[in-house]
Amino acid sequence: MGGGSTTPSLTALLCLGLCWRPWDQVQAGVLPKPSIRADPGPIVPKGSPVTLWCQGSPQAEVYRLYKVGDSGLWEDEAPQASNTAWFRFESLSSRHAGQYQCAYHSRNSSSRQSDPLALVVTGLYTAPSLSAHPSPVMASGRNMSLSCSSWFTSGMLHLLKEGGADVPRRSAPGKLRNSGGRQALFPVGPVNACHGGTYRCYDSPSSDPYLWSQPSDPLHLQVTGMYKEPSLLAQPGSLVLLGDRLTLQCRSDASFGRFALTKDEGSTPPLHLNGQHSPNFPLGRVSHTRGGRYRCYAAHNISDAWSAPSAPLDILIAGMYQKPSLSAHPGTSVSWGENVTLQCHSEIVLDTFHLFKEGSLAPAQSLSLQDTTAPLQANFTLSPMTSAHNETYRCYTSQSTSPYVLSNPSDPLQLLISASPPEDYTVGNLVRMATAALILLSLGVLLFQAQHGHGETQDMAMS
C-alpha cells in the first residue's frame, strides 16, 4: 500500500491465527519492535474511517498488520525514505473491532510484533446515562463519583474523558439495580484541575468487549477553588423594585477571560457554570423570580478550572405586596443617647419585617413574628442614639417561605438628633488646672531667684 489506501476488502496473505513461517520465527527479534497507533483514535464510531499507523525502522521493506485471533493479514510495502506505513479502513463495522498488531520485514530479518492495539467500534447499542454525585461542579480537594447506568443486565461499563494524547479509560462490570439494569460507580478525587473536562460512558456485552454502545450524553466536570474568589456587585443595588432594571457585576483583580453567575437553589449545588466573556450580567426588568442568592465565578479561557465562589449576594425584589407603615416612638426628634423604637405596621398577613436605612450598605434588620394575627407589627429598637442614626428609614414585609420577595416600601421616616452629646469636662479641667499650677510654679521660681539675687547685691555693697 505504501502510503495508499487499504480497505478490509484488500485480501493479502492468509494464515492461521497469527502464524509465522519458521524462517520468520528464527529471525524474529533481530530488528527493533515497531509501535502501532490509531488515527484519530482507537475508539471509533460505526461507519467512520480510521487509519492504523505502524512505525518501524528505515530498514523495513514490508509492513504487515495482523488482527489477533483472526486469519486476516494486511501487507504494505514500506514507503521510500520513511520508517512508517499506514493501513486505512474507510468505514468501520463490527467485524473490524478487536486487537491489532503490526510487524515489519527486511531482506534478511523480521521484527517482533508490536504491542496490541485495541480498536473499539461504538454505536452498536443503546446509550447508557452518566451522572455526577454530588454535583458536576466540585470544589478542589473534594471527593465525588461518576455513575454510569445501563438497562442491560450484563456486560461492562466504560468511562472515558475526552481530549489529550492518551484518553483515560476505566471499566467496571456494574451492579444490578432494583429498578432494573445495572450501575457502575467511578470514584474521582480528591478533585484537582486535572479532573476537569468532558466525560462520557459506554456499555458493552461481556462476549464482545470491543463492541460498544452509543455514548452517553456528555458530562462536564468543572473544578472550583483554583483561584481567589471575585466579588459580586449589583447595579443600582441589591434591593430593586419590581420592573426596574438590574445588572450584576463579577469583578476580580486577576485577568480572567470568562465569568459565570449562579443562583442558589436550596441546598443543591450548581449543576453547570455557563461562562461568558463579559463580567456584566444584565438581568433586564426584574420580576419576582429574579429574587434569590447569587454567586459568581471566574476562569481563564479554555479551562475547566474555576475560582472559588464570590461571597453570596442577596437580590431582593420589592413591590409584590401592599406597603406597611413606619412610625417612631417617642418621636422622630430624639436627644443624643436616648432610645427610639421604630414600629413597622402591616394590614396584611406577612410574617417577616425588614428595616432598611437608605444609602447604607449594611444588611437590613429583620424580625420574624410567631403570632400572625392581623394587624401585624414589628418593633425595631435603636439605642443609644448617635449621629449614625440621623438617617432616613423604610420598612418592608415578606413571607418567610419567599424571603427574597418584599412588599412595597413604607413611606420614608427621618430621624433627627436634637442635641449634641454632653461634653466631658473632666479632662479639660484637669489640663487647665495643671497648666495654671505650672504657671504659678514658674512665677514662684522667678520671684525667688529675683529676691535671692537682690540680697546678694546688697551684701556686696556693704563689703
NUVO-202263 format. One record per residue (C-alpha): x, y, z; residue number from 1. Coordinates in steps of 0.02 Angstrom, whole numbers. Example, Ala and Ser with C-alpha at 12.3 -4.5 7.8 and 13.67 -1.06 7.14 Angstrom:
2
<r <615,-225,390>,1>,
<r <684,-53,357>,2>,
***
This chain:
463
<r <0,0,0>,1>,
<r <149,116,30>,2>,
<r <51,268,84>,3>,
<r <-101,217,-16>,4>,
<r <-273,166,50>,5>,
<r <-304,-5,122>,6>,
<r <-479,-71,147>,7>,
<r <-538,-233,226>,8>,
<r <-581,-298,53>,9>,
<r <-398,-297,9>,10>,
<r <-351,-477,39>,11>,
<r <-169,-514,57>,12>,
<r <-97,-664,141>,13>,
<r <-198,-787,241>,14>,
<r <-127,-883,385>,15>,
<r <-198,-975,534>,16>,
<r <-216,-850,676>,17>,
<r <-52,-757,696>,18>,
<r <56,-894,623>,19>,
<r <231,-853,565>,20>,
<r <335,-951,445>,21>,
<r <475,-1048,531>,22>,
<r <603,-936,445>,23>,
<r <518,-782,516>,24>,
<r <516,-853,692>,25>,
<r <701,-892,685>,26>,
<r <739,-715,630>,27>,
<r <614,-630,745>,28>,
<r <685,-503,867>,29>,
<r <833,-453,760>,30>,
<r <751,-286,716>,31>,
<r <676,-167,845>,32>,
<r <494,-196,890>,33>,
<r <377,-73,800>,34>,
<r <239,31,878>,35>,
<r <58,45,821>,36>,
<r <-69,185,843>,37>,
<r <-239,233,777>,38>,
<r <-287,400,699>,39>,
<r <-397,490,753>,40>,
<r <-403,366,897>,41>,
<r <-435,185,946>,42>,
<r <-619,215,992>,43>,
<r <-714,249,831>,44>,
<r <-900,268,791>,45>,
<r <-976,139,674>,46>,
<r <-963,194,492>,47>,
<r <-817,313,523>,48>,
<r <-642,294,448>,49>,
<r <-484,253,546>,50>,
<r <-301,239,500>,51>,
<r <-182,119,588>,52>,
<r <-1,178,585>,53>,
<r <145,59,607>,54>,
<r <312,140,647>,55>,
<r <463,29,623>,56>,
<r <637,54,551>,57>,
<r <712,131,393>,58>,
<r <773,-46,355>,59>,
<r <594,-107,334>,60>,
<r <541,-166,161>,61>,
<r <369,-235,202>,62>,
<r <247,-196,344>,63>,
<r <112,-317,398>,64>,
<r <-45,-287,500>,65>,
<r <-123,-430,597>,66>,
<r <-289,-445,686>,67>,
<r <-271,-551,842>,68>,
<r <-373,-712,834>,69>,
<r <-415,-684,652>,70>,
<r <-344,-757,493>,71>,
<r <-338,-590,403>,72>,
<r <-173,-506,364>,73>,
<r <-138,-342,276>,74>,
<r <29,-305,194>,75>,
<r <105,-141,139>,76>,
<r <269,-103,54>,77>,
<r <373,20,153>,78>,
<r <372,196,78>,79>,
<r <541,261,24>,80>,
<r <637,368,150>,81>,
<r <510,329,286>,82>,
<r <501,215,436>,83>,
<r <310,216,444>,84>,
<r <170,129,349>,85>,
<r <-16,152,366>,86>,
<r <-172,46,343>,87>,
<r <-336,137,318>,88>,
<r <-512,71,346>,89>,
<r <-641,184,264>,90>,
<r <-799,129,357>,91>,
<r <-788,31,518>,92>,
<r <-911,-105,560>,93>,
<r <-924,-232,700>,94>,
<r <-806,-352,609>,95>,
<r <-663,-228,622>,96>,
<r <-670,-220,812>,97>,
<r <-531,-312,903>,98>,
<r <-345,-310,938>,99>,
<r <-215,-271,806>,100>,
<r <-27,-292,797>,101>,
<r <99,-248,664>,102>,
<r <273,-305,614>,103>,
<r <397,-265,475>,104>,
<r <521,-363,373>,105>,
<r <684,-325,286>,106>,
<r <775,-433,161>,107>,
<r <861,-540,292>,108>,
<r <766,-518,455>,109>,
<r <599,-482,536>,110>,
<r <544,-380,686>,111>,
<r <442,-440,831>,112>,
<r <258,-395,831>,113>,
<r <207,-230,911>,114>,
<r <110,-221,1072>,115>,
<r <-76,-250,1035>,116>,
<r <-190,-103,997>,117>,
<r <-373,-121,1045>,118>,
<r <-487,-49,910>,119>,
<r <-660,-14,981>,120>,
<r <-814,16,873>,121>,
<r <-953,116,956>,122>,
<r <-1135,149,915>,123>,
<r <-1199,-29,915>,124>,
<r <-1314,-25,1067>,125>,
<r <-1424,95,1166>,126>,
<r <-1327,229,1260>,127>,
<r <-1312,221,1450>,128>,
<r <-1332,375,1560>,129>,
<r <-1196,467,1657>,130>,
<r <-1219,574,1812>,131>,
<r <-1109,656,1944>,132>,
<r <-1129,641,2132>,133>,
<r <-1148,756,2222>,134>,
<r <-1128,878,2076>,135>,
<r <-1031,906,1915>,136>,
<r <-967,1070,1991>,137>,
<r <-846,1020,2129>,138>,
<r <-731,1115,2246>,139>,
<r <-547,1071,2237>,140>,
<r <-496,937,2361>,141>,
<r <-668,857,2375>,142>,
<r <-712,678,2328>,143>,
<r <-850,632,2207>,144>,
<r <-907,491,2094>,145>,
<r <-971,471,1916>,146>,
<r <-1113,348,1896>,147>,
<r <-1143,255,1732>,148>,
<r <-1312,166,1719>,149>,
<r <-1370,42,1586>,150>,
<r <-1533,-50,1555>,151>,
<r <-1438,-208,1509>,152>,
<r <-1411,-333,1650>,153>,
<r <-1238,-395,1599>,154>,
<r <-1079,-332,1520>,155>,
<r <-952,-195,1556>,156>,
<r <-972,-8,1580>,157>,
<r <-831,106,1521>,158>,
<r <-791,286,1572>,159>,
<r <-691,399,1456>,160>,
<r <-627,575,1471>,161>,
<r <-617,670,1308>,162>,
<r <-460,754,1245>,163>,
<r <-275,728,1274>,164>,
<r <-149,618,1188>,165>,
<r <-192,470,1299>,166>,
<r <-377,455,1332>,167>,
<r <-405,396,1512>,168>,
<r <-519,245,1518>,169>,
<r <-590,142,1659>,170>,
<r <-707,-7,1653>,171>,
<r <-816,-93,1782>,172>,
<r <-944,-234,1772>,173>,
<r <-1076,-136,1868>,174>,
<r <-1202,-193,1998>,175>,
<r <-1382,-240,1967>,176>,
<r <-1511,-108,2014>,177>,
<r <-1677,-141,2096>,178>,
<r <-1761,-41,1958>,179>,
<r <-1680,-150,1825>,180>,
<r <-1516,-143,1729>,181>,
<r <-1351,-108,1814>,182>,
<r <-1244,35,1876>,183>,
<r <-1057,66,1898>,184>,
<r <-983,199,2012>,185>,
<r <-815,275,1963>,186>,
<r <-735,369,2112>,187>,
<r <-648,533,2068>,188>,
<r <-542,631,2190>,189>,
<r <-479,717,2284>,190>,
<r <-527,829,2139>,191>,
<r <-398,946,2061>,192>,
<r <-384,1045,1899>,193>,
<r <-333,890,1800>,194>,
<r <-502,810,1832>,195>,
<r <-595,950,1745>,196>,
<r <-660,908,1571>,197>,
<r <-793,813,1474>,198>,
<r <-837,633,1515>,199>,
<r <-943,501,1428>,200>,
<r <-982,320,1469>,201>,
<r <-1017,168,1360>,202>,
<r <-1091,-6,1380>,203>,
<r <-1025,-167,1303>,204>,
<r <-1075,-351,1312>,205>,
<r <-958,-471,1401>,206>,
<r <-947,-578,1245>,207>,
<r <-890,-434,1132>,208>,
<r <-782,-315,1237>,209>,
<r <-732,-212,1083>,210>,
<r <-912,-178,1026>,211>,
<r <-979,-30,1123>,212>,
<r <-1144,61,1138>,213>,
<r <-1186,237,1086>,214>,
<r <-1100,362,1202>,215>,
<r <-1195,436,1348>,216>,
<r <-1235,621,1344>,217>,
<r <-1078,721,1388>,218>,
<r <-1049,768,1569>,219>,
<r <-942,922,1600>,220>,
<r <-845,914,1763>,221>,
<r <-792,1086,1824>,222>,
<r <-673,1114,1971>,223>,
<r <-689,1270,2079>,224>,
<r <-575,1346,2209>,225>,
<r <-421,1351,2097>,226>,
<r <-405,1541,2107>,227>,
<r <-451,1681,2228>,228>,
<r <-635,1723,2232>,229>,
<r <-702,1875,2136>,230>,
<r <-828,1999,2208>,231>,
<r <-1010,2015,2154>,232>,
<r <-1098,2184,2148>,233>,
<r <-1272,2241,2099>,234>,
<r <-1313,2397,1999>,235>,
<r <-1406,2503,2050>,236>,
<r <-1418,2399,2211>,237>,
<r <-1469,2233,2286>,238>,
<r <-1644,2297,2331>,239>,
<r <-1743,2337,2174>,240>,
<r <-1924,2372,2135>,241>,
<r <-2024,2256,2026>,242>,
<r <-1997,2305,1844>,243>,
<r <-1835,2401,1872>,244>,
<r <-1678,2354,1777>,245>,
<r <-1539,2259,1866>,246>,
<r <-1360,2213,1818>,247>,
<r <-1244,2100,1918>,248>,
<r <-1057,2130,1900>,249>,
<r <-923,1999,1936>,250>,
<r <-759,2089,1974>,251>,
<r <-584,2021,2001>,252>,
<r <-407,2087,2007>,253>,
<r <-342,1941,1901>,254>,
<r <-351,1943,1711>,255>,
<r <-487,1813,1692>,256>,
<r <-570,1787,1524>,257>,
<r <-731,1701,1575>,258>,
<r <-861,1731,1709>,259>,
<r <-1008,1629,1771>,260>,
<r <-1159,1676,1877>,261>,
<r <-1257,1552,1983>,262>,
<r <-1415,1566,2086>,263>,
<r <-1433,1455,2239>,264>,
<r <-1572,1328,2227>,265>,
<r <-1595,1273,2407>,266>,
<r <-1453,1160,2462>,267>,
<r <-1423,1095,2285>,268>,
<r <-1252,1147,2216>,269>,
<r <-1243,1220,2040>,270>,
<r <-1253,1092,1900>,271>,
<r <-1153,1191,1774>,272>,
<r <-1052,1352,1758>,273>,
<r <-1102,1436,1595>,274>,
<r <-956,1550,1562>,275>,
<r <-963,1712,1464>,276>,
<r <-827,1837,1418>,277>,
<r <-910,1989,1496>,278>,
<r <-909,2013,1686>,279>,
<r <-1079,2101,1673>,280>,
<r <-1240,2002,1687>,281>,
<r <-1391,2109,1637>,282>,
<r <-1550,2036,1712>,283>,
<r <-1664,2160,1624>,284>,
<r <-1825,2218,1703>,285>,
<r <-1842,2107,1854>,286>,
<r <-1990,2001,1905>,287>,
<r <-2013,1912,2071>,288>,
<r <-1921,1759,2002>,289>,
<r <-1758,1858,1999>,290>,
<r <-1754,1867,2187>,291>,
<r <-1628,1750,2267>,292>,
<r <-1449,1720,2321>,293>,
<r <-1317,1739,2186>,294>,
<r <-1131,1698,2172>,295>,
<r <-1006,1718,2032>,296>,
<r <-851,1626,1974>,297>,
<r <-705,1672,1860>,298>,
<r <-591,1568,1749>,299>,
<r <-462,1583,1613>,300>,
<r <-512,1547,1433>,301>,
<r <-525,1364,1378>,302>,
<r <-514,1295,1553>,303>,
<r <-624,1191,1669>,304>,
<r <-533,1260,1822>,305>,
<r <-631,1399,1907>,306>,
<r <-604,1519,2051>,307>,
<r <-682,1500,2221>,308>,
<r <-859,1571,2226>,309>,
<r <-887,1752,2272>,310>,
<r <-971,1796,2435>,311>,
<r <-1159,1773,2415>,312>,
<r <-1263,1922,2359>,313>,
<r <-1448,1925,2404>,314>,
<r <-1559,2008,2275>,315>,
<r <-1723,2071,2349>,316>,
<r <-1871,2113,2237>,317>,
<r <-1991,2240,2313>,318>,
<r <-2167,2286,2257>,319>,
<r <-2262,2122,2272>,320>,
<r <-2374,2167,2421>,321>,
<r <-2462,2317,2499>,322>,
<r <-2343,2436,2586>,323>,
<r <-2331,2439,2776>,324>,
<r <-2321,2597,2883>,325>,
<r <-2172,2654,2989>,326>,
<r <-2177,2763,3145>,327>,
<r <-2054,2815,3282>,328>,
<r <-2083,2813,3469>,329>,
<r <-2067,2926,3567>,330>,
<r <-2043,3028,3407>,331>,
<r <-1933,3068,3260>,332>,
<r <-1836,3202,3356>,333>,
<r <-1737,3124,3497>,334>,
<r <-1593,3176,3606>,335>,
<r <-1420,3106,3594>,336>,
<r <-1402,2942,3692>,337>,
<r <-1590,2909,3707>,338>,
<r <-1680,2756,3642>,339>,
<r <-1804,2756,3499>,340>,
<r <-1917,2618,3434>,341>,
<r <-1967,2608,3251>,342>,
<r <-2133,2518,3229>,343>,
<r <-2173,2435,3062>,344>,
<r <-2359,2400,3044>,345>,
<r <-2442,2289,2913>,346>,
<r <-2627,2265,2874>,347>,
<r <-2598,2102,2781>,348>,
<r <-2533,1938,2850>,349>,
<r <-2347,1929,2814>,350>,
<r <-2234,1856,2948>,351>,
<r <-2066,1943,2918>,352>,
<r <-2022,2128,2934>,353>,
<r <-1867,2216,2868>,354>,
<r <-1795,2387,2916>,355>,
<r <-1681,2473,2792>,356>,
<r <-1576,2630,2815>,357>,
<r <-1569,2722,2649>,358>,
<r <-1397,2739,2571>,359>,
<r <-1320,2611,2688>,360>,
<r <-1227,2456,2626>,361>,
<r <-1261,2367,2789>,362>,
<r <-1388,2224,2781>,363>,
<r <-1565,2258,2838>,364>,
<r <-1628,2218,3012>,365>,
<r <-1757,2078,3002>,366>,
<r <-1885,2012,3126>,367>,
<r <-1996,1859,3110>,368>,
<r <-2161,1853,3203>,369>,
<r <-2232,1697,3284>,370>,
<r <-2407,1770,3302>,371>,
<r <-2475,1810,3128>,372>,
<r <-2645,1878,3176>,373>,
<r <-2681,2038,3080>,374>,
<r <-2642,2179,3104>,375>,
<r <-2458,2140,3125>,376>,
<r <-2321,2247,3199>,377>,
<r <-2133,2230,3224>,378>,
<r <-2031,2341,3341>,379>,
<r <-1852,2388,3298>,380>,
<r <-1760,2469,3444>,381>,
<r <-1616,2588,3407>,382>,
<r <-1508,2630,3558>,383>,
<r <-1419,2733,3610>,384>,
<r <-1449,2866,3479>,385>,
<r <-1294,2937,3394>,386>,
<r <-1258,3035,3237>,387>,
<r <-1254,2869,3142>,388>,
<r <-1444,2855,3168>,389>,
<r <-1478,3027,3095>,390>,
<r <-1541,2949,2932>,391>,
<r <-1697,2903,2831>,392>,
<r <-1780,2734,2860>,393>,
<r <-1907,2624,2769>,394>,
<r <-1981,2456,2812>,395>,
<r <-2042,2310,2708>,396>,
<r <-2136,2148,2740>,397>,
<r <-2116,1974,2666>,398>,
<r <-2168,1794,2688>,399>,
<r <-2037,1677,2765>,400>,
<r <-2070,1550,2628>,401>,
<r <-2018,1680,2497>,402>,
<r <-1882,1781,2585>,403>,
<r <-1821,1871,2428>,404>,
<r <-1991,1944,2378>,405>,
<r <-2041,2100,2477>,406>,
<r <-2187,2219,2491>,407>,
<r <-2188,2395,2428>,408>,
<r <-2084,2508,2541>,409>,
<r <-2162,2608,2680>,410>,
<r <-2159,2797,2669>,411>,
<r <-1988,2865,2721>,412>,
<r <-1958,2912,2902>,413>,
<r <-1815,3028,2950>,414>,
<r <-1739,3031,3124>,415>,
<r <-1666,3193,3190>,416>,
<r <-1543,3205,3334>,417>,
<r <-1598,3362,3429>,418>,
<r <-1441,3396,3534>,419>,
<r <-1256,3367,3532>,420>,
<r <-1181,3239,3650>,421>,
<r <-1140,3305,3826>,422>,
<r <-960,3357,3837>,423>,
<r <-843,3277,3960>,424>,
<r <-762,3423,4054>,425>,
<r <-657,3319,4171>,426>,
<r <-506,3302,4059>,427>,
<r <-513,3484,4004>,428>,
<r <-523,3545,4183>,429>,
<r <-377,3439,4235>,430>,
<r <-274,3506,4091>,431>,
<r <-317,3687,4134>,432>,
<r <-279,3660,4318>,433>,
<r <-113,3579,4278>,434>,
<r <-69,3724,4163>,435>,
<r <-113,3853,4296>,436>,
<r <-11,3760,4426>,437>,
<r <137,3754,4309>,438>,
<r <123,3942,4277>,439>,
<r <114,3980,4464>,440>,
<r <263,3870,4497>,441>,
<r <363,3957,4362>,442>,
<r <318,4129,4433>,443>,
<r <369,4071,4608>,444>,
<r <537,4012,4544>,445>,
<r <567,4177,4455>,446>,
<r <517,4278,4609>,447>,
<r <630,4175,4720>,448>,
<r <776,4198,4600>,449>,
<r <744,4386,4592>,450>,
<r <740,4407,4782>,451>,
<r <893,4297,4807>,452>,
<r <991,4398,4676>,453>,
<r <943,4566,4757>,454>,
<r <1006,4508,4928>,455>,
<r <1175,4457,4857>,456>,
<r <1194,4632,4779>,457>,
<r <1165,4721,4946>,458>,
<r <1292,4609,5035>,459>,
<r <1424,4652,4905>,460>,
<r <1389,4840,4926>,461>,
<r <1412,4831,5115>,462>,
<r <1576,4741,5090>,463>,
***
